[in-house]
Amino acid sequence: MSTAPTQEEQEDIVNRFTYHTPSSDGVGKHAALTNGFVMLAGQVVAICPPGRERSLVLTKLEEAKFWASAAVARNPETR
């Protein structure tokens, strides 16, 4: 038997799946993250030979960038 989400769970669901328009501070933080990840990915491509391992590193960097951006986007102070 399933139950309806609690108020706290419903608020968390809405926060996770709603677009959060960034404030100017949020835009700057997103840009800083992007620049850092682009630089690191460039170093990985320059240093690591092509292959499965490099592909995995780049995939994990994409995942890390996603979660870092989500942390900024979901923070009420950067909306």
Buried (B, 14 or more C-beta within 10 A) or exposed (E): EEEEEEEEEEEEEEEEEEEBEBBEEBEEBBEEBEEEBEEBBEEBEEEEEEEEEBEEBBEEBEEEBEEBBEEBBBBEEBE
